[in-house]
Amino acid sequence: MALVPLRKAVELTGLSGNTLRKYADNGTIKCEKTPGGTRLFDSRDLLRFGKAPKSDRLRCYTICYCRVSSNKQRDDLARQVPYLHSLFPEAEIIKDIGSGLNYKRKGLKTILERIVCGDKLTLVVACRDRLSRFGFELIEYLVSLNGGKILVLDQSESCPESELTADILSIIHVFSRHIHGLRKYGKKIKEDTSVPKL
């Protein structure tokens, strides 16, 4: 159960703070109070109380997402931002520096959180792998659930080869670590007398 404060509950439901307090007092909405008296509302319980039709609650945004793999490529990021801003002057710009394999990038997490909150996004990227090296279709599906879309300006399959090379090396590194870890367990299994031998 995720608990949210009153201001977030107002955002999720579209109801006024006084209405939410009244519902909490009469037990219509689950609510807990902190020792300091702050009300915390159950976010799942709040979802059924959005009074406006879902289409009215959706917020539509255009976001231009810019990403490079490393700090050495900041100049490329500096070129991406004005290029996308010139095409979509009203759009919000979200920038990231990190591998396309890293799903913990701050900007990507911000976008995913907004999708989960129900925002209808038009997500603009220079090319597919700016958003994610793998899993682009999954993110595209999540965006489409709220009626949004991803607009890819360069339809070629990838961007700079140096980034692709770095990502391949990252994948090899991850798998080599897993193999090394499995060797450790293989040795323990051979030494364990309780495991039947084949």
C-alpha positions in Angstrom: 0.0 0.0 0.0 1.5 3.3 -1.1 0.6 6.2 1.1 0.5 9.8 -0.3 0.0 13.2 1.3 -3.0 15.3 0.8 -1.6 17.5 -2.0 -0.7 14.3 -4.0 -4.2 12.9 -3.3 -5.7 16.1 -4.7 -3.7 15.6 -7.9 -4.6 12.0 -8.3 -8.4 12.4 -7.8 -9.2 16.0 -8.9 -11.1 16.4 -5.6 -10.6 19.3 -3.2 -8.7 18.9 0.0 -11.8 19.5 2.1 -13.7 16.7 0.3 -10.8 14.3 0.8 -10.7 15.2 4.5 -14.4 14.6 4.8 -14.2 11.2 3.0 -11.3 10.2 5.3 -13.2 11.2 8.4 -16.3 9.2 7.4 -14.3 6.2 6.3 -15.0 6.4 2.6 -11.3 6.7 1.8 -8.6 4.8 3.7 -6.4 7.3 5.5 -3.7 7.1 8.2 -2.5 9.9 10.4 1.2 10.4 11.3 2.0 11.3 15.0 2.2 14.9 13.8 -1.4 14.7 12.5 -0.5 14.6 8.7 -3.0 12.6 6.7 -1.6 9.9 4.4 -4.0 8.4 1.8 -3.9 5.0 0.2 -3.1 5.7 -3.4 -4.9 2.6 -4.7 -8.0 3.6 -2.9 -7.8 7.1 -4.3 -7.9 5.9 -7.9 -11.5 4.9 -7.8 -12.5 8.5 -6.7 -11.5 10.4 -9.7 -14.8 12.2 -10.3 -13.9 13.5 -13.8 -14.0 11.1 -16.8 -10.5 9.7 -17.4 -10.2 11.7 -20.6 -10.6 14.9 -18.6 -8.0 13.9 -16.1 -5.3 13.1 -18.7 -2.7 15.8 -19.0 -1.2 16.0 -22.5 2.5 16.9 -22.7 5.2 17.0 -25.4 8.6 15.9 -24.1 11.8 16.0 -26.0 14.2 13.4 -24.6 18.0 13.9 -25.2 20.6 11.4 -24.1 24.3 10.7 -24.5 26.3 7.8 -23.0 29.1 9.7 -21.3 30.4 13.1 -20.2 32.8 13.0 -23.1 29.8 13.4 -25.4 28.3 16.5 -23.7 28.9 18.5 -27.0 26.5 16.0 -28.8 24.0 16.6 -26.0 24.4 20.3 -26.5 23.6 19.9 -30.2 20.6 17.6 -29.5 18.8 20.0 -27.2 18.6 23.1 -29.5 17.8 20.9 -32.5 14.8 19.4 -30.7 13.8 22.7 -29.1 13.8 24.3 -32.6 11.3 21.7 -33.8 9.2 21.7 -30.7 9.5 25.1 -29.0 6.7 24.5 -26.5 8.0 21.0 -25.4 9.7 20.2 -22.1 13.3 19.0 -22.5 14.6 16.1 -20.4 18.3 15.3 -20.6 20.3 12.3 -19.5 23.9 11.2 -19.5 24.1 7.5 -19.2 24.2 4.2 -21.1 21.2 3.1 -23.1 21.3 -0.1 -21.1 20.9 1.7 -17.8 17.2 1.9 -16.9 17.9 3.9 -13.7 18.6 7.1 -15.6 17.0 10.1 -13.8 15.3 11.4 -16.9 13.9 8.0 -18.1 12.6 7.3 -14.6 10.8 10.7 -14.6 9.2 9.8 -17.9 8.1 6.4 -16.7 6.7 8.0 -13.5 4.6 10.4 -15.5 3.3 7.6 -17.6 2.2 5.7 -14.5 0.5 8.9 -13.2 -1.6 8.9 -16.4 0.0 11.7 -18.4 -0.6 11.5 -22.1 2.9 12.0 -23.6 4.1 12.8 -27.0 7.7 11.7 -26.5 10.2 13.1 -29.1 13.6 11.5 -29.6 16.3 12.0 -32.2 16.6 8.3 -32.8 15.3 5.1 -31.2 18.3 4.2 -29.1 18.4 7.7 -27.4 15.5 6.4 -25.3 16.6 2.9 -24.7 19.1 0.5 -26.4 16.8 -2.4 -25.7 13.2 -2.4 -24.7 12.1 0.5 -26.9 8.8 -1.4 -27.8 8.0 -1.8 -24.1 8.3 1.9 -23.4 6.3 2.6 -26.6 3.6 0.4 -25.4 3.5 2.0 -21.9 3.3 5.5 -23.6 0.4 4.3 -25.8 -1.7 3.1 -22.8 -2.5 6.7 -22.0 -3.1 7.6 -25.6 0.4 9.0 -26.1 3.0 8.2 -28.8 6.7 8.3 -29.4 8.0 10.4 -32.3 11.3 9.2 -33.7 12.9 11.9 -35.9 15.8 9.7 -37.4 14.3 6.4 -38.5 17.7 4.7 -38.8 18.2 1.8 -36.4 21.0 3.4 -34.4 23.0 6.5 -33.6 26.8 6.8 -33.2 28.7 3.5 -33.6 31.0 4.4 -30.6 27.9 4.2 -28.3 26.9 0.9 -29.7 30.4 -0.5 -29.1 30.3 0.8 -25.5 27.0 -0.9 -25.0 28.2 -4.2 -26.4 31.2 -4.1 -24.1 28.9 -3.5 -21.2 26.8 -6.5 -22.1 29.9 -8.7 -22.4 31.1 -7.4 -19.0 27.8 -8.3 -17.3 27.7 -11.8 -18.8 31.4 -12.5 -17.9 30.6 -11.6 -14.3 27.7 -14.0 -14.2 29.8 -16.8 -15.7 32.5 -16.2 -13.1 29.8 -16.3 -10.3 28.4 -19.6 -11.7 31.9 -21.2 -11.5 32.0 -20.5 -7.8 28.7 -22.3 -7.3 29.8 -25.2 -9.5 32.8 -25.8 -7.3 30.6 -25.7 -4.1 28.1 -28.2 -5.6 31.0 -30.6 -6.5 32.3 -30.4 -2.9 28.8 -30.8 -1.3 28.4 -34.4 -0.2 24.6 -34.0 0.2 24.1 -33.4 -3.5 23.7 -36.6 -5.5 26.4 -37.2 -8.1 25.3 -37.8 -11.7 
